[in-house]
Each structure stands twice: as structure tokens, then as C-alpha cells.
Amino acid sequence: MIRRRFLSLVVIAFVGIAAPDLATLTGSPHQTFALQAQTAPALQSSDLAGLHLRNIGPATMSGRFVDMDVVESNPFIMYVASATGGMYRTTDNGIT
């Protein structure tokens, strides 16, 4: 019984703290997006210059492949998709 009262007090306190923030969300989604677009800093291409492609998942790729695509103008470039969502790219006919 005491735990239920404590839990209800915690919920009431959380709602009381979060209620003023919920009032700011009453604007239309278009107004909110326009406000964010005005205040967000612009992203420059130089910001992304140091980034390189890398595998971010899944952690283990299966040995089963579901699709393969070869660039017709350059048959040394291939893209291969695995069944678990991984993708491989080779530019030297699959050597690396």
C-alpha cells in the first residue's frame, strides 16, 4: 500500500514537472519545424570531409547472400547484400 502511494506521488511529481514543457508542444508540427529550421546551424560540406564509410552493423553478417549487383561499365565494382542486412562493396573484382 505504501509503495503504491509512493509510486503515485512520483508520477504526480513527474507530471507536474513535465507539464510546463508539454505546453510548448501545442503548436502545429509545421510551426515547430520552421522554428527549428530557423535556429539550427547550417551544415557545411567541410563538416563531413573527415568521415569515411564503415560497417555499423549488424555485428555478425551471415554467409548467405541475397543479392549481387555489378556495375556494367566497370565489372570490377560489385555490391553484394547479405541476408542479415550487411552490404559489401568491392572495387577490385572481389579480392578485397
N, C-alpha and C positions, 0 to 999 in steps of 0.2 A: 504494500500500500504506500509506503514511504517512497519507494523507488518510482512509482507512477506519478506521485506528486512532484518529485524532483524532476522527472523527465518532462512533465507538463510545464513546469516553471522554466526549464531550459528552453523548450520550444517557444514559449511566450516571450522570453527574453530575446531569443534569436529573431523572431518575427518583429519585435519592437525595434531592434537594431537595424534590420534589413528593410523595414517599411519605408523610411525616407528615400532609400536608394531605388526602391521599386516605383516611386512616384516619378522619377526621371525617365522611366521606360514607357510612359504613357504616350509619347509622341509616335507618329507613324514611322514605319521602318524606313521610308524614303527620307524623312527628315533626319533620322538618326544617321543614316548612311551619308547624307550630304554633310552633316556636321563633322563626321569622322573624316570625310574626304578633304574638308577644308583645313582641319587641324593636323592631319597626318603629314609627316615629311615625305618629300618625293624620293623615290628610289632611283639612284643613278646606276648606269651600267658598270661603272667602276667599282660599285659596292659588291658586285658579284664576280669581279675579274679573278679573284683568288680561289674561287670554288671549282672543284673538279668532281666529275661523276664518280660515285662509289656505290657499292651494294649496301642497302639499308635493311634488307630483309627479303624474304624470311630467313631465319638463321640457318636452316638446312634446306637445300634445294634437292629435290628428288632427281633420280636419274632418268625419269620418264619425261620425254619432250612431247609437247602438244602441237607446236607449230614451228616452221622454219621459213625464213624469207631471205632471198639472195638478191642483191642489187644487180639488175640486169646489165647496167653499164660497167660495173666492176664486180665480177664474180668472186673476188677475194673478200668482199664485205658481206657478212652474213649476220642475221639476227635470229636467235633461237630462244623460244619460250618454253620454260619447264612447267610441269603440271601443278606445282605448288606456288606459282606466281613469280618465280625468278626469271630474269632475262639475261641472255648472254649476247655479246657483240664481238665479232672478230673482224679484223681488217687484213689478216694475212692467211686467209683460207683455213682457219681453224687451228693454226699452230699454237697461238696463244689466246 
